[in-house]
Amino acid sequence: MQVTIQEADCQHKQVLNHLREGKTITNLEATFQYNITRLGDVIYRLRDKGHNIKTDLVQNTHNHQKHAVYKLISE
């Protein structure tokens, strides 16, 4: 299933508003809170629009794999 332009804009706004509140976001949070399954793409497009978003790779304590945590640094 392909995402429409309106849905993509909504996803960008949801993630940007989340980050503007001073919160971080992960793929898992984006999936459960906003039904966004391609957070990396949303972050890529927000960066392309000039938003300074930092990526930290954090090690999962359960299986020792790393996952991305995104945080808005500045706009």
Summary of the structure (lengths in Angstrom):
residues: 75
radius of gyration: 12.4
end to end distance: 31.3
largest distance: 37.2
contacts: 176
relative contact order: 0.19
helix: 45%
strand: 24%
